[in-house]
Amino acid sequence: MKKILFSLIASSAIFYSVNAQTKISFEASEGYNVGAVGGQKTWTAWGGAPANKTVVSTTKASDGARSVRILGDGAVEAYYGVESTISFYNRSEISFAINADSLDGSDNFVIIYNEDYDIVAGVDFDWDGNVLVYDYTEGDFVESSKTFLGNRWYNVKIEMDFATKVANYYVDSSLIATNSIDPTLANYSIVDLMTDDYGSGFYVDNIEVRDTSLISTSEVSKKDIFRVYPNPTVDVVNFDVAGKINSVEVYDAAGKLVKTTKDGAKSLNVSALSKGSYVVKVQTENGSHTQKLIKK
């Protein structure tokens, strides 16, 4: 597997204008033109690649008629892409659709940075058909439980909570990883679409940035409250949640289901699990809740 050296990609310039849009689908109705995306709205091309390498395209779209095309044909064999400023929210959801041309070619990145180009979160649909997610403890992208096929749209969602410093990664509504956010980082401000140009490219469409704290402020009632405690735990973990519990599932850091129960109890003994980070998914009569759990 190719080693990604992120010191090489910190050279792209910061772009300070504010993107007030909550959804970017590159349509004419949003003011986008077919052709080079760098220079349109708040998008900036970086890496020195020709303008025709990063374009608004009508070739494919997950919704509507257009998307952004990051062309990788092996001519450059270096990191390049396009970036835009985005709004920051303490609790947020960043989602997008991605379609990689094929396997055995380029790595295809969507990365969230802060203003200093520290990586906050991100995914890499890599050359070998694996979906990698950013792990700040490794300082690199690491494999998740998810794989992908070329020439197919996938919907990616990254949930970030800067109070708990947790990022949840979903592909097609399935949780694939939960990682910590670097505790020294206070925000994000940039989304970057990037390739390493090893012979294939990718498309991105329907980028959405959502303030999920607004949902909790205006819509959450008692039935939506969910708490896992004690956390960290040594043996038993309890669930503070309204309504009947239908099932509890525990996933390890790789996204593998390691424990499940349907006994309806509002506690679970996890003493047999190894020390580390897990994700607990509790399904109740009111809906589904997930939270990171630390086993000591």
Secondary structure, 3 states (H helix, E strand, C coil): CCCCCHHHHCCCCCCCCCCCCCEECCCHHHCCCCEECCCCCCEEEECCCCHHHEEEECCCCCCCCCEEEECCCCCCCCCEEEEEECCCCCEEEEEEEEEECCCCCCCEEEEEECCCCCEEEEEEECCCCEEEEEECCCCEEEEEEEECCCCCEEEEEEEEECCCCEEEEEECCEEEEEEECCCCCCCCCEEEEEECCCCCCEEEEEEEEEEHHHHHHHCCCHHHCEEEECCCECCEEEEEECCCEEEEEEEECCCCEEEEECCCCCEEECCCCCCEEEEEEEEECCEEEEEEEEEC
